[in-house]
C-alpha cells in the first residue's frame, strides 16, 4: 500500500517524534477520564485532574481513532473527514500532491506498527494547539489516540518548512538516474538526517533574524532618547 515516496513522507513527519512523544509522556501527569459521550462524538469537553497539584481543568477534546496492533489497522473515528479536508487544503500547495495523505485518511488504514505514529503526528502538526494523548488496553492490542489542548508545545515547530524540504528532496530524487534505487531503510535514514540538519539551520536563521530586529529596535530607541536629551539641553 505504501511506497518509497510515502516512506520518505513518514520520515519528514517523524522528525517531530521526540518532541511529540515527550509531550505524550508529560500528559501522564494528569488523570483523564473519557466519558461515553466523548467516545461517541457527542461531547468535546473533558475533565482532567493534575495528579500532584490536584488542579481540575476542563479541556477541549476529540478522538482520532484506534490502532489494532494485532491486525496492524488504524480505524478512524468521526473526525476523519473534517481533518482530511482541512489538512489537504492547508498543505497541497507545499507538497504538490496529497497521495500519501489520501492513503492515511481512508476510513481503515493498513499500516505497520512502526509507521502508524505518523497519523496522530500529522494531526498534531495541523493542530499544534492540541496534544496527542495515548490510551492502551492492558494487553496493548488496541491503542486509542485522542487530542486534548493541555498546552504543551512542539519543539522546532515549522511543518511548512519541513514539508517544503521534503518536496525538494522528492524532486531531487526524480532527477537521479532511474537505475539508482535506494531501499526504504536507506531513504528513511538519509531523509531523517537531512531534515534534522535543515530544521536546525532554519531555527538558527530565525533566531538570528529576531535578534537583529530586536537590536535595531533598541538602537533606534536609544538614539531617539539621546536626540531628545540633546534638544532639551
N, C-alpha and C positions, 0 to 999 in steps of 0.2 A: 504493500500500500504506500509506504513512504520511500522515496528515492533519495539519491545523494543530495539533491538540492534541498530537500526537506531536512536532512540531517544537518546541513550547514545552517539552515534557519534555526534549528534546535540549539546549535552551538551559540548562535547570536543571543538567544533568549537565556541560555544557561550561564551567560556572563554575569547575570544577576543572582545566580543560585545562592551564593554565600550570604548575601545581604538579606534576601527573602527568607532563607532558612533560619537566619539569626532572629528575624522578627517572629517567625513561627515559634521558635524556642522561647522567646520572651513572652509570647501570649500565654504560656503555661503559668504565668504569674496570676492569671485570672481563673475564676470559676465561671464557666459559660454554660448556661442551660438552654438548649434549643427546644422550644415548645412545638407541639404538633402543628400549630398554625404556621409557624415559621417553615417547617419542613414541607407543609402542603402549599406554601406560597401565598398564604392568606394574611401573614403578618411580616413586616420588615423591620421590627424593633426587637432588640434582645437585651435582657438584663444581665450585666456582668458584675462580678464582685472580685476586688483585688484581695488575694489571699492574705497578704501581710498587713496592709493598712485597713482592710475591711471596708474600703470605699466602694459604694454602689454606684453604678452608672447605667444609663440606657443608651444603647448604640444602634446605629443602622446596620442591617444585616441582609444578605441574600445568599442563597445556596447555589453553588456551581453544579456539582454533581457528585457521583460516586465512582471510584475506580475499584474494579474487582481484580485482585492480584492473582487469582487462580486462572481466570479466563483472559486476563490482560485486556479488559474492556473498560472504557470510561463512558458512563451514561450521564448525559446532561439532564439538568432539571429545566424548569420552565424559563429560566433566564437566557437560555442559549440563543434564541433568535435575535433578541434585542442587542445582546453583546456582539453577536456576529455582524449584524448590520452596521453598528457603530464603529467597531474595530476595523472592519473592511473600509469604511468611508474615511476613517482617520489616516490610515497608512497606505492606501492604494497608490497614491502618487509617489511616495518614497520607495515602496517595494517594487512597483512596476507590475506586479502580479500578486494575486492573493491565493494562488493554487494551494499552498501549504495551509493557510488559514481555512480555506474551504474544507480541507480534509479534517482539520482539528475541530470543526464545528458541525460535523454530521451528528445526528442525534445519538448514535452509538459509535464510538471511536475504538478501533482495534489498534492498540499501541503498547509497545513493550514497557515493562515496569521502569526501566532506566530512563525512558523518554517521556513518560506520562506527566512528569512535573511541568513540562512546557505549557500545558493547558492552564493551570492556575497562575503560573508565572506571567503568561501573556496577558491574562485578565488583570493581574496586579499592575503591570506596566501601563495598561489602559486606564485603570482606576487606582492611581497611587495614593489617593485619599483613604483607601481601604487597605486592610491587611489580610493575607491568606491565613486561614485557621484550618488545622487538620484534625479530624476525628477518626480514630481507628477502632475497629471491633477488636475484641480480646484476642482472637485468633489471627488478626491482621489480614483477613481475607478481603475486607472491604475498607476503603478509605474515603471518607466524605470530606469534600473541600468547601469551605464556607468563607465568605468575605465579610469582615467586620471593620468598621472605621475606628480602631483603637487609637491610632495616631502615630504609629511607628513609621519612620521614613526609610526610603530605599537609598542606599549609598550610590554615589556616582550616577544619579538618575538622569539619563539622557537617551531615552529609547529612539528618538528620531535620528540622533547621530549614529547609534548602533545599527539601526536598520539601513541607513544610508551607506555605512561601511560594508554591511552585508551585500547590498545591491552592487556596489563597486567590485566587491570580491567575486560575486557571481559573474559579472560582466567580464572580469579578467579571466576567469576560468573558461568562459566561452571562447576567448581568443587563443587559448592554448591549443596545441595540436590535438586533434581528436584521438590520436594514438596514445596520448598520455592519459592514463586513467588512474586516479588515486582511489584507494579503498576508503570506506566510510570512516575507519578509525583514524587514518592519517588526515583526512579532511577535517574531522572533528577537532583534533588536537591543533592542527595548523590554524584553523579559523579561530579557535578559542584564544590561542596565544596572540594572534594578530589583533583581535578585538581588545584584549586586555591592554596592549600597548597603546592602541588608538584611543581608548577610553581615558586612560591616564593622561595622555598627551593633551587630549581635548579639555580635561579637567584643569590641567596646569595652565593652558592658554586662557581659559575662562577666568581663573583666579588672578592671572596677571592683568587681564583687561580690567577687572573690577578694582584691583589695587591702583592701577594707573588712573582710573576715573576718580577714585576717592582722593588720590594725591593732587589731582588737578583741581578738584573742588576745594580742597583745603588750602592750596596755594592761592586760589582766587579769593577766598575769604580773607586770608591773611593780608593779601595785597590791598584789598578794599579797606580793611581796618587801618593799615598803615597810611593809606592815602587820606582817610578821614582825619586821622590824628594830625597829619601834616597840615591839612587845610584849616583845622581848628587853631593850630599854633599861629 
